[in-house]
Every structure is written in structure tokens, then in C-alpha cells.
Amino acid sequence: MKILIVGFLVLILASLGSALFYLFSDRGNSTRTVRALTLRVGLSVILFLLLMLAHFSGLITLRGSAL
């Protein structure tokens, strides 16, 4: 499960980096920046949903109680 989470985080950072690269290289003449940022948001939502599913199914448990 940890490998999957780290993999998603790497993909999210790579998408963010490519959006930054497209922002500077295209100078506003392309939609590649918007697509890269849309992909980043989509990956973030999928990661959040997977974490919620893993928590509710018992794959991820809380180690301590903060409350």
C-alpha cells in the first residue's frame, strides 16, 4: 500500500513539474499546462478516494489517537 501511495505522489509531482515546464516554454500558446494541472487534480482526487477506501476497509489504521 505504501508503494502505491508513494507512486501516486511521484506522479502528482511529475505532473506539477510538467505543468510548470509547459507554462514557461509555451508562453500561453497551448493548453498543455491546463491539461497537466487537470491531470494533477485528478490524480489527487483518486489518491484521496483510495486512502479513504483503504481506511474504511481496514488496510490503513490509525497508530495513535489524537482526540
GROMACS elastic network, one bead per residue, 0.5 to 0.9 nm:
[ bonds ]
;  ai    aj funct       b0    kb
    1     4     6  0.52052   500
    1     5     6  0.63945   500
    1     6     6  0.87381   500
    1    54     6  0.87615   500
    1    59     6  0.80878   500
    1    60     6  0.85618   500
    2     5     6  0.51419   500
    2     6     6  0.61342   500
    2     7     6  0.84272   500
    3     6     6  0.51425   500
    3     7     6  0.59296   500
    3     8     6  0.85708   500
    4     7     6  0.50028   500
    4     8     6  0.62179   500
    4     9     6  0.86710   500
    5     8     6  0.51736   500
    5     9     6  0.62729   500
    5    10     6  0.86933   500
    5    47     6  0.72588   500
    5    50     6  0.89173   500
    5    51     6  0.83567   500
    6     9     6  0.50158   500
    6    10     6  0.61598   500
    6    11     6  0.86228   500
    7    10     6  0.51190   500
    7    11     6  0.62386   500
    7    12     6  0.86239   500
    8    11     6  0.50564   500
    8    12     6  0.61143   500
    8    13     6  0.86318   500
    8    43     6  0.70538   500
    8    44     6  0.79543   500
    8    46     6  0.89066   500
    8    47     6  0.67053   500
    9    12     6  0.50218   500
    9    13     6  0.61905   500
    9    14     6  0.85290   500
    9    43     6  0.86279   500
    9    44     6  0.82386   500
    9    47     6  0.83757   500
   10    13     6  0.51478   500
   10    14     6  0.60541   500
   10    15     6  0.85658   500
   11    15     6  0.60995   500
   11    16     6  0.85433   500
   11    40     6  0.79392   500
   11    43     6  0.77730   500
   12    15     6  0.51650   500
   12    16     6  0.62223   500
   12    17     6  0.86493   500
   12    39     6  0.80929   500
   12    40     6  0.52560   500
   12    41     6  0.81410   500
   12    43     6  0.63805   500
   12    44     6  0.69505   500
   13    17     6  0.60884   500
   13    18     6  0.85766   500
   13    40     6  0.79207   500
   14    17     6  0.50178   500
   14    18     6  0.61259   500
   14    19     6  0.85474   500
   14    40     6  0.86236   500
   15    18     6  0.51076   500
   15    19     6  0.61474   500
   15    20     6  0.86525   500
   15    36     6  0.55831   500
   15    37     6  0.68421   500
   15    39     6  0.69102   500
   15    40     6  0.56380   500
   16    19     6  0.51006   500
   16    20     6  0.63315   500
   16    21     6  0.87217   500
   16    36     6  0.69041   500
   16    37     6  0.64973   500
   16    39     6  0.89185   500
   16    40     6  0.65001   500
   17    20     6  0.50810   500
   17    21     6  0.62248   500
   17    22     6  0.86481   500
   17    36     6  0.88326   500
   18    22     6  0.60484   500
   18    23     6  0.84076   500
   18    32     6  0.88710   500
   18    33     6  0.76726   500
   18    36     6  0.66839   500
   18    37     6  0.87659   500
   19    22     6  0.50877   500
   19    23     6  0.59957   500
   19    24     6  0.87560   500
   19    32     6  0.72403   500
   19    34     6  0.74227   500
   19    35     6  0.80270   500
   19    36     6  0.51752   500
   19    37     6  0.61458   500
   20    23     6  0.50345   500
   20    24     6  0.65161   500
   20    25     6  0.86659   500
   20    33     6  0.72848   500
   20    36     6  0.89461   500
   21    24     6  0.54497   500
   21    25     6  0.60358   500
   21    26     6  0.83583   500
   21    33     6  0.81991   500
   22    25     6  0.50623   500
   22    26     6  0.55210   500
   22    27     6  0.78313   500
   22    28     6  0.87068   500
   22    30     6  0.82827   500
   22    31     6  0.88318   500
   22    32     6  0.63453   500
   22    33     6  0.54044   500
   22    36     6  0.85583   500
   23    26     6  0.58656   500
   23    27     6  0.60675   500
   23    28     6  0.68055   500
   23    30     6  0.87842   500
   23    32     6  0.81429   500
   23    33     6  0.57388   500
   24    27     6  0.56003   500
   24    28     6  0.82384   500
   25    28     6  0.85714   500
   26    29     6  0.55603   500
   26    30     6  0.60441   500
   26    31     6  0.88153   500
   26    32     6  0.82754   500
   26    33     6  0.85011   500
   27    30     6  0.77525   500
   28    31     6  0.77189   500
   28    33     6  0.85269   500
   30    33     6  0.72919   500
   30    34     6  0.85946   500
   31    34     6  0.53549   500
   31    35     6  0.63365   500
   31    36     6  0.87554   500
   32    35     6  0.50455   500
   32    36     6  0.61063   500
   32    37     6  0.86006   500
   33    36     6  0.51731   500
   33    37     6  0.62131   500
   33    38     6  0.85191   500
   34    37     6  0.51626   500
   34    38     6  0.60078   500
   34    39     6  0.85309   500
   35    39     6  0.61057   500
   35    40     6  0.85923   500
   36    39     6  0.50722   500
   36    40     6  0.62597   500
   36    41     6  0.87918   500
   37    41     6  0.62603   500
   37    42     6  0.85564   500
   38    41     6  0.51626   500
   38    42     6  0.61389   500
   38    43     6  0.85980   500
   39    42     6  0.50194   500
   39    43     6  0.60930   500
   39    44     6  0.85304   500
   40    43     6  0.51508   500
   40    44     6  0.61393   500
   40    45     6  0.86640   500
   41    44     6  0.50342   500
   41    45     6  0.62099   500
   41    46     6  0.86419   500
   42    45     6  0.51726   500
   42    46     6  0.62078   500
   42    47     6  0.85808   500
   43    46     6  0.50790   500
   43    47     6  0.60612   500
   43    48     6  0.85554   500
   44    47     6  0.50772   500
   44    48     6  0.61456   500
   44    49     6  0.86297   500
   45    48     6  0.50692   500
   45    49     6  0.61790   500
   45    50     6  0.85690   500
   46    49     6  0.51169   500
   46    50     6  0.60756   500
   46    51     6  0.85619   500
   47    50     6  0.50670   500
   47    51     6  0.61264   500
   47    52     6  0.86012   500
   48    51     6  0.51343   500
   48    52     6  0.62220   500
   48    53     6  0.86308   500
   49    52     6  0.50585   500
   49    53     6  0.61009   500
   49    54     6  0.85190   500
   50    53     6  0.50303   500
   50    54     6  0.60112   500
   50    55     6  0.84867   500
   51    54     6  0.50568   500
   51    55     6  0.60742   500
   51    56     6  0.86244   500
   51    60     6  0.78984   500
   52    55     6  0.51036   500
   52    56     6  0.62036   500
   52    57     6  0.85350   500
   52    60     6  0.89509   500
   53    56     6  0.52518   500
   53    57     6  0.60132   500
   53    58     6  0.85155   500
   53    59     6  0.85405   500
   54    57     6  0.51678   500
   54    58     6  0.60964   500
   54    60     6  0.56458   500
   54    61     6  0.87331   500
   55    58     6  0.52560   500
   55    59     6  0.58937   500
   55    61     6  0.62840   500
   55    62     6  0.86271   500
   56    59     6  0.77309   500
   56    60     6  0.79282   500
   56    61     6  0.88150   500
   57    60     6  0.78339   500
   58    61     6  0.62375   500
   62    65     6  0.71862   500
